[in-house]
Amino acid sequence: MAKWQKQTLRMAKDHVWKSSPGYQILVLDKGAARIDIPEGWVVAPGDRCLEVRDQPSPDDRCLIQLSVFPQIEGMDFSQMPIGSFFEHILQGGETEVLSRSPLHEERRKDLEFVWCETRYIDPEEKREACTRNCFARRVGIHVVISFSNWPEDVEEFTPAWEELLRSLRVGEFNDPKTGWRIR
């Protein structure tokens, strides 16, 4: 497992960090990725990602998994269409897919991301599950996000998914105490 370190810092009086009411800011790898998550959700290292749960396991009903991939020396993926790249990532696997939504692509200046929702049979629970997967990239940094819950909980957790997408930032390295951009 990758090295993981959680750090809680006292904010400077003039800090500019902002999140929507009821949410808190989660920054990965000093700004390689940033999202807002509901206050009180549990953050912990996963097998090969960072995991965020609405409640401690095994009582959780929603799981967010985030992975950050820095630019690979000598590789430039910027000219590869993000939708095609994402569709290729989604192929394969042994999970029984029931349905998959069309791709939703978005661009904000030089941040681009694509996401879709997949309904499938959870191999452990042997019942239908729902995952929204997002692939984002900016300045050579790639972020993969999975947002999983049960179909009966989709409506409840959709606002958290929408806030995650709204707040998504990639490759914005800020001073952790002030939020001011590091040049």
Secondary structure, DSSP 8 states (H G I E B T S, - for coil): ------------TT------TTEEEEEEGGGTEEEEEETT-EEEE-SSSEEEESSSTTS-SEEEEEEEE---TT---TTS-HHHHHHHHHS--SS-EEEE---EEEEETTEEEEEEEEEEEETTTTEEEEEEEEEEEETTEEEEEEEEE-GGGHHHHHHHHHHHHHH-EES--B-TTT--B--
